Amino acid sequence: MRTHCVAICQLSSQPQEDFDVNTELLILDGQDVHVATWDAEPRDGGFDEHVLNDRVDALGFMVVNDWAFLDGRAYAVVERRSVG
């Protein structure tokens, strides 16, 4: 049975040691939180969906629905990729 999770992408509000990292992707997977960070500014009021999909994929998940953009954040339902 597949378990759906929530992905949230936002500009980081935390001071970073590496100032080239300003974007964070959080995947809420039950009790676990998976995080990816990189340097990318949102364009035209939203994040680049291809980059978001690539980052989700790199964490071992796949996007189930289209990204939604609200208040400077991007949201999507994702699920863990099956192994094997």
N, CA, C and O atoms as a DFTB+ gen file, in Angstrom:
336 C
 N C O
     1  1       0.825      -1.181       0.000
     2  2       0.000       0.000       0.000
     3  2       0.873       1.250       0.000
     4  3       1.809       1.357       0.792
     5  1       0.573       2.180      -0.874
     6  2       1.360       3.404      -0.975
     7  2       0.895       4.422       0.064
     8  3      -0.300       4.578       0.316
     9  1       1.850       5.096       0.647
    10  2       1.549       6.134       1.621
    11  2       1.875       7.481       1.014
    12  3       2.993       7.718       0.556
    13  1       0.895       8.356       1.014
    14  2       1.121       9.695       0.483
    15  2       1.729      10.586       1.553
    16  3       1.416      10.470       2.738
    17  1       2.601      11.474       1.109
    18  2       3.309      12.399       1.982
    19  2       3.123      13.808       1.431
    20  3       2.611      13.990       0.326
    21  1       3.538      14.793       2.201
    22  2       3.435      16.185       1.784
    23  2       4.829      16.736       1.544
    24  3       5.736      16.539       2.352
    25  1       4.990      17.436       0.413
    26  2       6.239      18.133       0.111
    27  2       5.976      19.629       0.154
    28  3       4.986      20.112      -0.396
    29  1       6.869      20.357       0.811
    30  2       6.762      21.805       0.913
    31  2       8.112      22.390       0.524
    32  3       9.150      21.997       1.057
    33  1       8.084      23.335      -0.413
    34  2       9.308      24.015      -0.799
    35  2       9.155      25.491      -0.446
    36  3       8.114      26.096      -0.702
    37  1      10.205      26.062       0.146
    38  2      10.145      27.455       0.562
    39  2      11.547      28.047       0.591
    40  3      12.544      27.324       0.583
    41  1      11.605      29.365       0.623
    42  2      12.883      30.014       0.859
    43  2      13.221      29.833       2.324
    44  3      12.345      29.937       3.182
    45  1      14.466      29.568       2.612
    46  2      14.891      29.316       3.976
    47  2      14.836      30.606       4.795
    48  3      15.274      31.664       4.344
    49  1      14.296      30.496       5.991
    50  2      14.268      31.643       6.901
    51  2      15.381      31.538       7.942
    52  3      15.542      32.427       8.778
    53  1      16.140      30.458       7.887
    54  2      17.220      30.229       8.845
    55  2      18.532      30.779       8.298
    56  3      18.820      30.627       7.110
    57  1      19.329      31.414       9.150
    58  2      20.654      31.840       8.690
    59  2      21.484      30.619       8.316
    60  3      21.548      29.649       9.071
    61  1      22.104      30.668       7.176
    62  2      22.899      29.539       6.686
    63  2      24.378      29.878       6.746
    64  3      24.775      31.013       6.482
    65  1      25.188      28.893       7.092
    66  2      26.636      29.087       7.027
    67  2      27.058      29.269       5.582
    68  3      27.949      30.062       5.278
    69  1      26.410      28.527       4.694
    70  2      26.689      28.607       3.262
    71  2      25.622      29.506       2.644
    72  3      24.485      29.075       2.454
    73  1      25.975      30.748       2.329
    74  2      24.993      31.709       1.846
    75  2      24.486      31.378       0.448
    76  3      23.568      32.035      -0.042
    77  1      25.067      30.367      -0.204
    78  2      24.576      29.955      -1.513
    79  2      23.365      29.035      -1.389
    80  3      22.760      28.679      -2.400
    81  1      23.002      28.646      -0.172
    82  2      21.857      27.767       0.051
    83  2      20.729      28.602       0.632
    84  3      20.822      29.092       1.757
    85  1      19.652      28.762      -0.151
    86  2      18.556      29.583       0.349
    87  2      17.184      28.968       0.116
    88  3      16.175      29.561       0.500
    89  1      17.124      27.802      -0.500
    90  2      15.851      27.155      -0.777
    91  2      15.841      25.796      -0.099
    92  3      16.831      25.067      -0.137
    93  1      14.712      25.459       0.525
    94  2      14.629      24.170       1.202
    95  2      13.363      23.441       0.792
    96  3      12.304      24.041       0.604
    97  1      13.502      22.142       0.660
    98  2      12.395      21.248       0.345
    99  2      12.237      20.306       1.524
   100  3      13.185      19.623       1.913
   101  1      11.048      20.269       2.088
   102  2      10.745      19.389       3.208
   103  2       9.724      18.366       2.748
   104  3       8.716      18.727       2.142
   105  1       9.971      17.108       3.027
   106  2       8.977      16.065       2.766
   107  2       8.597      15.471       4.114
   108  3       9.432      14.904       4.820
   109  1       7.325      15.613       4.455
   110  2       6.805      15.096       5.711
   111  2       6.303      13.682       5.456
   112  3       5.285      13.481       4.793
   113  1       7.023      12.716       5.986
   114  2       6.786      11.295       5.728
   115  2       6.494      10.609       7.060
   116  3       7.393      10.040       7.679
   117  1       5.247      10.664       7.496
   118  2       4.901      10.113       8.802
   119  2       5.627      10.882       9.889
   120  3       5.455      12.094      10.019
   121  1       6.438      10.183      10.671
   122  2       7.212      10.809      11.739
   123  2       8.553      11.358      11.237
   124  3       9.264      12.034      11.981
   125  1       8.899      11.070       9.974
   126  2      10.189      11.488       9.414
   127  2      10.045      12.758       8.577
   128  3       9.015      13.002       7.948
   129  1      11.103      13.549       8.592
   130  2      11.182      14.732       7.736
   131  2      12.442      14.596       6.893
   132  3      13.539      14.433       7.428
   133  1      12.286      14.663       5.582
   134  2      13.415      14.613       4.649
   135  2      13.635      16.038       4.142
   136  3      12.677      16.730       3.797
   137  1      14.903      16.479       4.096
   138  2      15.205      17.860       3.741
   139  2      16.260      17.893       2.640
   140  3      17.250      17.164       2.680
   141  1      16.020      18.760       1.656
   142  2      17.026      19.063       0.636
   143  2      17.138      20.576       0.568
   144  3      16.131      21.276       0.665
   145  1      18.350      21.089       0.402
   146  2      18.559      22.531       0.273
   147  2      19.407      22.817      -0.961
   148  3      20.230      21.995      -1.365
   149  1      19.203      23.979      -1.548
   150  2      19.982      24.401      -2.704
   151  2      19.784      25.892      -2.910
   152  3      18.997      26.527      -2.208
   153  1      20.495      26.443      -3.871
   154  2      20.416      27.861      -4.181
   155  2      19.560      28.058      -5.420
   156  3      19.973      27.705      -6.525
   157  1      18.387      28.613      -5.245
   158  2      17.510      28.918      -6.383
   159  2      16.457      29.902      -5.920
   160  3      15.830      29.712      -4.878
   161  1      16.269      30.935      -6.685
   162  2      15.237      31.915      -6.376
   163  2      13.964      31.543      -7.118
   164  3      14.023      31.069      -8.253
   165  1      12.807      31.754      -6.486
   166  2      11.557      31.544      -7.225
   167  2      11.476      32.544      -8.368
   168  3      11.908      33.689      -8.237
   169  1      10.925      32.106      -9.475
   170  2      10.776      32.984     -10.650
   171  2       9.305      33.178     -10.946
   172  3       8.517      32.237     -10.859
   173  1       8.939      34.386     -11.292
   174  2       7.563      34.703     -11.675
   175  2       6.560      34.256     -10.620
   176  3       5.474      33.781     -10.951
   177  1       6.925      34.409      -9.348
   178  2       6.000      34.076      -8.270
   179  2       5.949      32.610      -7.893
   180  3       5.160      32.228      -7.029
   181  1       6.772      31.776      -8.520
   182  2       6.747      30.357      -8.180
   183  2       8.091      29.716      -8.399
   184  3       8.975      30.300      -9.027
   185  1       8.247      28.524      -7.886
   186  2       9.480      27.767      -8.063
   187  2       9.410      27.012      -9.386
   188  3       8.320      26.773      -9.906
   189  1      10.551      26.638      -9.927
   190  2      10.628      25.866     -11.164
   191  2      10.184      24.435     -10.874
   192  3      10.843      23.723     -10.118
   193  1       9.070      24.011     -11.471
   194  2       8.507      22.688     -11.199
   195  2       9.452      21.559     -11.594
   196  3       9.474      20.519     -10.935
   197  1      10.235      21.743     -12.658
   198  2      11.180      20.693     -13.070
   199  2      12.252      20.493     -11.998
   200  3      12.633      19.362     -11.695
   201  1      12.735      21.600     -11.428
   202  2      13.732      21.504     -10.353
   203  2      13.105      20.832      -9.138
   204  3      13.722      19.964      -8.520
   205  1      11.883      21.227      -8.792
   206  2      11.205      20.612      -7.645
   207  2      11.046      19.109      -7.841
   208  3      11.309      18.328      -6.926
   209  1      10.619      18.710      -9.024
   210  2      10.450      17.280      -9.315
   211  2      11.775      16.532      -9.208
   212  3      11.822      15.421      -8.682
   213  1      12.852      17.141      -9.708
   214  2      14.178      16.513      -9.621
   215  2      14.627      16.359      -8.170
   216  3      15.194      15.333      -7.796
   217  1      14.371      17.379      -7.360
   218  2      14.775      17.329      -5.945
   219  2      13.969      16.281      -5.178
   220  3      14.515      15.563      -4.340
   221  1      12.674      16.198      -5.465
   222  2      11.828      15.176      -4.839
   223  2      12.330      13.792      -5.238
   224  3      12.435      12.902      -4.395
   225  1      12.639      13.610      -6.514
   226  2      13.146      12.335      -7.023
   227  2      14.461      11.954      -6.339
   228  3      14.671      10.789      -6.002
   229  1      15.340      12.930      -6.135
   230  2      16.632      12.663      -5.499
   231  2      16.469      12.181      -4.057
   232  3      17.338      11.486      -3.531
   233  1      15.356      12.548      -3.421
   234  2      15.089      12.086      -2.059
   235  2      14.368      10.740      -2.032
   236  3      14.060      10.219      -0.960
   237  1      14.097      10.173      -3.222
   238  2      13.481       8.855      -3.295
   239  2      11.963       8.878      -3.343
   240  3      11.317       7.881      -3.021
   241  1      11.386      10.006      -3.743
   242  2       9.936      10.155      -3.826
   243  2       9.541      10.540      -5.237
   244  3      10.394      10.885      -6.054
   245  1       8.253      10.481      -5.526
   246  2       7.738      10.981      -6.801
   247  2       6.496      11.824      -6.533
   248  3       5.733      11.557      -5.604
   249  1       6.311      12.841      -7.361
   250  2       5.186      13.761      -7.214
   251  2       3.926      13.083      -7.732
   252  3       3.920      12.552      -8.843
   253  1       2.858      13.096      -6.936
   254  2       1.596      12.453      -7.282
   255  2       0.653      13.425      -7.989
   256  3      -0.091      13.029      -8.886
   257  1       0.683      14.684      -7.590
   258  2      -0.190      15.687      -8.204
   259  2       0.625      16.908      -8.613
   260  3       1.807      16.998      -8.282
   261  1       0.016      17.840      -9.321
   262  2       0.711      19.068      -9.714
   263  2       1.051      19.902      -8.485
   264  3       0.348      19.865      -7.475
   265  1       2.139      20.651      -8.591
   266  2       2.529      21.556      -7.522
   267  2       1.512      22.693      -7.413
   268  3       1.011      23.179      -8.427
   269  1       1.212      23.108      -6.202
   270  2       0.357      24.270      -5.940
   271  2       1.238      25.333      -5.288
   272  3       2.091      25.015      -4.459
   273  1       1.032      26.570      -5.658
   274  2       1.847      27.668      -5.158
   275  2       0.969      28.611      -4.346
   276  3      -0.067      29.074      -4.823
   277  1       1.396      28.894      -3.100
   278  2       0.608      29.742      -2.218
   279  2       1.537      30.458      -1.251
   280  3       2.342      29.822      -0.570
   281  1       1.429      31.766      -1.190
   282  2       2.189      32.580      -0.232
   283  2       3.692      32.308      -0.265
   284  3       4.324      32.184       0.785
   285  1       4.267      32.215      -1.469
   286  2       5.708      32.037      -1.595
   287  2       6.216      30.637      -1.317
   288  3       7.421      30.425      -1.188
   289  1       5.301      29.679      -1.224
   290  2       5.687      28.282      -1.013
   291  2       5.069      27.416      -2.098
   292  3       4.091      27.799      -2.740
   293  1       5.654      26.247      -2.290
   294  2       5.114      25.260      -3.225
   295  2       4.751      24.013      -2.440
   296  3       5.485      23.596      -1.545
   297  1       3.603      23.413      -2.783
   298  2       3.102      22.235      -2.074
   299  2       2.748      21.145      -3.082
   300  3       2.250      21.432      -4.170
   301  1       3.009      19.893      -2.709
   302  2       2.609      18.762      -3.546
   303  2       2.429      17.526      -2.682
   304  3       3.018      17.400      -1.608
   305  1       1.606      16.624      -3.175
   306  2       1.482      15.305      -2.567
   307  2       2.506      14.417      -3.270
   308  3       2.588      14.403      -4.498
   309  1       3.286      13.676      -2.479
   310  2       4.317      12.801      -3.031
   311  2       4.177      11.422      -2.390
   312  3       3.493      11.255      -1.380
   313  1       4.834      10.447      -2.993
   314  2       4.905       9.118      -2.395
   315  2       6.287       8.555      -2.604
   316  3       6.986       8.911      -3.553
   317  1       6.675       7.666      -1.703
   318  2       7.988       7.045      -1.792
   319  2       8.046       6.142      -3.020
   320  3       7.115       5.385      -3.292
   321  1       9.147       6.231      -3.753
   322  2       9.332       5.351      -4.910
   323  2       9.552       3.925      -4.413
   324  3      10.242       3.695      -3.421
   325  1       8.959       2.989      -5.115
   326  2       9.171       1.597      -4.731
   327  2      10.575       1.166      -5.143
   328  3      11.075       1.555      -6.199
   329  1      11.185       0.378      -4.314
   330  2      12.548      -0.100      -4.574
   331  2      12.442      -1.486      -5.165
   332  3      11.720      -2.349      -4.668
   333  1      13.190      -1.674      -6.251
   334  2      13.213      -3.016      -6.822
   335  2      12.657      -3.097      -8.121
   336  3      12.618      -4.177      -8.710
